[in-house]
Amino acid sequence: MILALVVCGIAVVVLVLVGLFVFGLRRRIIQRSGGTFDCSLRWDAPEPKDAPGAGKGWGYGIARYSGDRIQWFRVFSYAPRPRRVLDRATIEVVGRRAPEGEEELALLSDAVVLTCLHHETRLELAMSEDALTGFLAWLEAAPPGQRVNVA
């Protein structure tokens, strides 16, 4: 009986360690190709007048530049594919602001919130000031003839 409990306990510890190792390995694989930055995302973000849910719906992730797209991966996921893919041609920057209220707890400390439209869907990206500079430069560096709207 005691031996069975010890074996089960060891198995649980091993499973937890393997799970943590896979999280770290996945992040390394995503970052291996370069062009990544920490980025929180809120899909279908509420309008500013809908303030009660202001701090809810954020997902912490890693964004990766991939040609004319940004691939967004959830940090706490085992999925090898991005959760969202944003095309440069369809991203329209609407505004920029500092985190407010509950968002200050949900986001990284130095985050700036960028409000965008993507295929008529309102979304918000939260990233550091340095990542924001790179993101806006990437948007403005679109090939000639491509529509770009940066606020």
C-alpha positions in Angstrom: 0.0 0.0 0.0 2.7 2.5 1.0 4.8 1.4 -2.0 1.9 2.1 -4.3 1.5 5.6 -2.8 5.2 6.4 -3.2 5.2 5.2 -6.8 2.1 7.3 -7.6 3.7 10.3 -5.9 6.9 9.9 -8.0 4.8 9.6 -11.1 2.9 12.8 -10.4 6.2 14.7 -9.7 7.7 13.3 -13.0 4.6 14.3 -15.0 4.7 17.9 -13.5 8.4 18.2 -14.4 7.9 16.9 -17.9 5.0 19.4 -18.4 7.1 22.3 -17.2 10.0 21.2 -19.5 7.6 21.1 -22.5 6.4 24.6 -21.7 10.0 25.9 -21.7 10.9 23.9 -24.8 7.9 25.2 -26.7 8.8 28.8 -25.9 12.4 28.2 -27.1 11.1 26.8 -30.3 8.8 29.7 -30.9 11.6 32.2 -30.2 14.2 30.3 -32.1 13.4 32.0 -35.4 13.7 35.5 -33.8 11.4 38.5 -34.1 9.4 37.7 -31.0 8.1 39.9 -28.1 5.9 39.5 -25.1 2.4 40.6 -26.0 -0.9 40.3 -24.2 -4.0 40.1 -26.4 -7.7 40.8 -25.8 -9.9 39.7 -28.7 -13.3 41.3 -29.2 -12.3 44.1 -26.8 -15.2 46.1 -25.3 -15.8 49.7 -26.4 -14.4 52.3 -24.0 -18.0 53.1 -22.8 -18.3 49.4 -21.6 -15.9 50.0 -18.7 -17.1 47.3 -16.3 -15.2 44.5 -18.1 -12.1 46.7 -18.6 -9.6 44.3 -16.9 -11.1 41.0 -18.2 -10.3 38.9 -21.2 -6.6 39.3 -21.5 -4.4 36.4 -22.6 -0.7 36.5 -22.0 1.4 35.4 -25.0 4.3 35.7 -27.3 4.0 37.4 -30.7 6.2 36.6 -33.6 6.8 38.5 -36.8 6.4 36.2 -39.8 6.6 38.1 -43.1 3.5 40.2 -43.5 1.8 38.5 -40.5 2.1 38.4 -36.7 1.6 35.1 -35.1 0.3 35.2 -31.5 0.9 32.2 -29.3 -0.6 31.7 -25.8 2.1 31.2 -23.2 0.2 28.6 -21.2 -0.6 26.2 -23.9 1.0 23.1 -25.5 -0.3 24.0 -29.0 2.4 24.2 -31.6 0.4 26.5 -33.8 -0.4 30.2 -33.2 -3.8 31.0 -31.5 -4.2 34.1 -33.7 -2.7 35.3 -36.9 -2.9 39.0 -37.7 -2.2 40.2 -41.3 -0.4 43.5 -41.7 -2.8 44.7 -44.5 -5.9 44.3 -42.2 -4.6 45.8 -39.0 -5.8 49.3 -38.3 -4.5 51.1 -35.3 -7.3 53.1 -33.6 -5.7 54.3 -30.4 -3.1 53.9 -27.7 -3.4 54.2 -23.9 -2.0 53.2 -20.6 -3.6 50.3 -18.6 -6.5 51.3 -16.5 -7.9 49.9 -13.2 -7.8 46.1 -13.1 -5.7 46.0 -16.3 -2.7 47.2 -14.3 -2.8 43.8 -12.4 -3.5 41.7 -15.5 -0.7 43.1 -17.7 3.0 43.5 -17.4 4.1 46.5 -15.4 5.5 48.5 -18.4 2.7 47.7 -20.8 1.2 50.1 -23.3 -2.3 49.1 -24.7 -2.8 49.5 -28.4 -6.4 49.4 -29.7 -6.7 47.9 -33.2 -9.3 46.8 -35.7 -8.6 43.5 -37.6 -11.2 42.4 -40.1 -13.7 44.6 -38.3 -12.9 42.9 -35.0 -11.8 45.2 -32.2 -8.8 43.9 -30.4 -6.2 45.2 -27.9 -2.5 44.4 -27.8 -0.5 45.2 -24.7 3.3 45.3 -25.0 6.3 47.2 -23.7 7.2 50.6 -25.2 10.2 49.0 -27.1 8.0 46.3 -28.6 5.4 49.0 -29.5 8.0 51.0 -31.4 9.0 47.9 -33.3 5.4 46.9 -34.0 4.5 50.4 -35.4 7.7 50.4 -37.5 6.7 47.0 -38.9 3.2 48.3 -39.8 4.6 51.4 -41.5 7.2 49.4 -43.4 4.5 47.7 -45.5 5.4 47.2 -49.2 4.5 50.0 -51.6 0.8 50.1 -52.5 -0.3 48.4 -49.3 -2.8 50.3 -47.2 -1.5 51.0 -43.7 -3.3 53.0 -41.1 -1.3 53.9 -38.0 -2.8 56.3 -35.4 
